[in-house]
Amino acid sequence: MKEPILLIMAAGMGSRYGGLKQMDPLGPDGEVILHYSIYDAMRAGFRRVVFLIKKEIEHDFREIVAQRIHGDVEIRYAFQELTNLPDGYSVPAERVKPWGTGHAVLCAAPLLDAPFAVINADDYYGPDAFRKAYAFLTQAEDDRIAHWMMVGYYLRNTTTPNGHVARGVCDVQNGFLAGIQERTHIIESCDGPLFTEDGKTYQLLRPDTIVSMNMWGFTTSLLDLLKARFPVFLKEALAVNPAKAEFFLPSVVSYALQEGLADASVLESNDKWYGVTYHEDRQDVSRALAEMTHQGIYPDSLFPRS
């Protein structure tokens, strides 16, 4: 079996960060969050990395992120472009927004010739997640259905005291994903995590609720399904919401589960998620990375400058 691949979704950075100018250094030696994902992935066993970016940020991305990475790792690039559409389709005049995470994976498909993990570029996942993902993918093989995985986090480890977050709340049955329900407004409270649908009435969630942080693992069978489902999405999207509709990866996973085409093992991680959702989060994340360095979880410099 070919070595598993780590696909890192970074095409949204241009819009979320305004170029890459706000991709601030957070680690003790000026590392950004993505450097920790690469470091953890490499020590878990990953040796092949694909960055999915937009062409217009390639120069800044290479300069800020990629040029610091060294070691026994192969880095390749794929590009998410609006014009990457099936035959017979064209980009609507009003369309500026990317087509979504499902489309992003499709854009990287020519480079994905082995089981692969998918992560967000701007989330800290922790060493445990990459160890479990790599172990799964080295054994991943389809039979009558596809066998995929998702790393699940405990909700208590994924909130921020600085505002609300959106999380995919998972229904886990016997270690497998049965469904995901999006909760777009979850806050911390002295009683535990709370969510609201209307901004007025809040309901309690269990702190040990499993949530998705968009760390997935797939066999290459996903690529054929994405290719088949994307025109179905486009037919509806171009008629209903051509400017903003998105082809979401979790939606395709949900379809595969419902149709009995695949199952998805849920690999639970005890690690704490970190991300800079709010400006105030930056100091908290930087402090946490410094503490993990002090504890010896990470070296003083992940990728020492030559």
N, C-alpha and C positions, 0 to 999 in steps of 0.2 A: 504494500500500500504506500502511496506517495505521502510525504510529510504534510501534516495539516497546515492550513493557512490561517493567518489572522487578518481579517478584513476590517479596516478602521474607517468608519464613516466620518469624513471631515469636510464634505462638500458644503455643509451648511454654515461653515465658519465665516465665510465672507459676509453673509447677511446678519448672523447673530452678533458678530464681533466688530463689524465695520472694517473689513479687511481682516488682518490678524493683529491689529494694533493693541487690542485689549486682551490678547493672550499673554497675560502677565506672568512673569516668573514667580513661582510659588515655593519651589524647593530651596534648600540651603545653598545650592550652587547654581541657582537661577533656572532650575528645571521647571517646565510646565507640566500640567497633569498628564498629558499624553506620554511624556517620557517615562512616567511611572508604569503606565500600561505596557509600554515596550519592554521595560526592564523586567517586570513581573512575568510577561509572556515568554521572554527569552529564558529565564531561569526555570520556567515550567516546562520548556522543551521546544517552543515554537522557534522555527528558523526561517520561516517565510512570511513576509508581511506585505500586504497590499494597502496602500493609502488611496482612498476614494476621495478626490477633491474636485474643485472646479478649476478649469484651465487658467482662469484669470488670477487665482491666488497661488499658482504653482511656485513662482519665484519667492514670494514671502514665506510660504510654507517650508520650502527647502532651506531657506536661510534661518528661520526661527526654530524649526523643529528638527528636520531630517539631518542637517549637517552635523549635529551633535551626536547622532546615534552611530555607534561602531560596535564591532564584535562579530560573532558568527551568525549573521542574519542577512538574508536577501530582501531588499526593499524594491518594490515595483509600484507603479502609479497607474491608476485608472481615473477617468474623468467623467463626471456626470454633466451631460450637456442636454439642454432642452430639446435639441433637434434629434436626439437619439430615440427615434420612434419607429414602430413597425411600418412596413410599406403601406401606403395609402393614407397615412396620417401626417398632419403638419401642425406646427405650433400655432395656436390661436394668437391673434394680434395682441390681445390683452394679457397674455401669459408671461409672467416674469418669475414667479415662484417655481422652484424645482418640483419635479413630479413625485417626490416622496422616496421613502427608504426602500420600497420594493423596486422602484425604478433604479435607484442607486446600485443595488446589488446586481441588477441586470446589466448595468453599464460596466461592472467589474467582471462579468461572467467569463470573458475570454481568458482571464488570468486565474480562474478558479477551477483547477483540474483535480482537486482533492477535497476531502472534508474540510470545512472551514468554520471558524468562529467569526461572529460579527459583533463589534462594539462601537459605542459612541466615542468620538475623539475627546470630548470634554468632560468625561466622567472618570472618577477614580473608583476602580473595582476591587482592588486588593489582591494579594498573592494567591489566596485560597481559590478564588474564582478561576484564575488561569490554570492552576494545577488541575482542577476538576474538569475544566473544559478540554484541556489537552489530553488528559487520560481518556475521556469519552471519545474524542475524535480519532484517536489512534486505533480505536476498536470499532468505529462506526461503520456499519454495513447494512444496506437495505435487503429485505427479502420480499415478502408479498406486499409489505408497506414500507414506507420510509421511516427511519428512526433518527429523530432529531433531539435536541436538548435545549433547555433554557436554564441559566443560573438564576436562582431565586434568592431574594434578600428579605430579611425580616424588616417589616415596615419601620420598626423602632430605630433601625440603623440607616434610614434613608431620608429622614426629615431634617429640616433646618429651623432654628429658632427665629430666623429673620423674615419669615413669610410663609406663604402657602406653596405647596408643590403638587404636581400631577403625577399619579402613579397608576400603573396597571395592576389592579388587585386580582390575584390569581386564585382560581378554583383548582386545587390539587387533589387528585384522587389516586390513592395507592402509588404515590410517587410520580404520577404523570399529570401533565397539564390537561385540564378538562375545559378551561375557558378563562378569558381575561375580561374584566370589567374596568373601564377607564374611570378613575376618580380624579377630577381635574382640580379639586380644591381641598387639600388635606393640610391641616395645621397641627402643631403641637399644643398640648394643654396639660395642666396638672393632673388631669384624669386619664391622659393617654391621647393617642392620635384621634382627631375628629375630622369628619368630612361633611361637606355641604353640597347640595345640588342647586339651591336657590339663593345662597348667601345669607339666609336667615335662620334656617333650622339645621342644627348640627347633630350628627350621629357618631357614636363611638365605634372605633375600629380596634380590634385586638392588636397589641404591639407586636405579636409574633405572626401577624398576617403576612403571607408570602406575596411579594410584589415583584414585578419585572422591572429591571433597569436596562432593558434592551441589550442583554448579552445572550446571544443565541449561538447554537451550533448546528450545522446542517451537513448532510451529504449533498452531492452535486445534483441529486434529484430535484432539489428546490428550484434549480435554474430552469428546468423544463416547465415546472408549474408556473413560475413567474412569467415565462415567455408566453404561456397559454392564457394566463389570467390578465395580462396587461392590456391586450386589445379589448377584453370585456370591460375593464375599468374605463378605458378611453371612450368607448362608445357611449357610456352613461355620463361620464364626466364632461365631455365636450358638449353634451346636450343640456346638462343641468348646471354645472359650475366650472366653466372652462378656465377661469382665472385662478382658482384656488384649490380645486379638488386634488387630493394626494393619494397615491398608490402606496398604502402602508404595508410594510413587511408583516407586522402582527396580524393584519387582516387576512393575508394569504395563509399564514400559519393556521389561523382559526378556521378558514375554509377547508384546509387539508385535514384538520382534526375532525371537523363535522362530517366530512365526506368519507372518512375512514381511509384516507390516503396515507396518513402518517400518524405517528405518536410522538410525543415530546416529553422526555424525562426531565423532571425538575431537580436540579442539583442545588441543594440549599447551601448558602455561604453564610458564615458567621461574621465575615468582614463588614466593616462600616463603609458605606458609600460616602464619597465627598464630591461636591461640585460647587461651582460658583454661580448659583442661581441669582443671588442678590449681591450687591456691592459689599455688604457687610459680611458675606460668606468668605471673602478673600482672606481676611485675617484669621478666621477660624481654620480654614484649610491649610494655610501656611503654618500655623501653630501645630496642627496635627501632623503634618509631614515632618516638621522639625522634631517633634516628640518621637515619631517612629524612627527617625534617624538616630536619635539619642539612645533608643532602646536596641539599636542594632538591626532593626528590620531592614533598613536601607543603609548603604554606605554614605559617607559625607558627600560624595559626588557619584551620581549614577553612571555618567559617561564623562570621565575626566577629560578636560581639554588637553590636546597635545601641545 
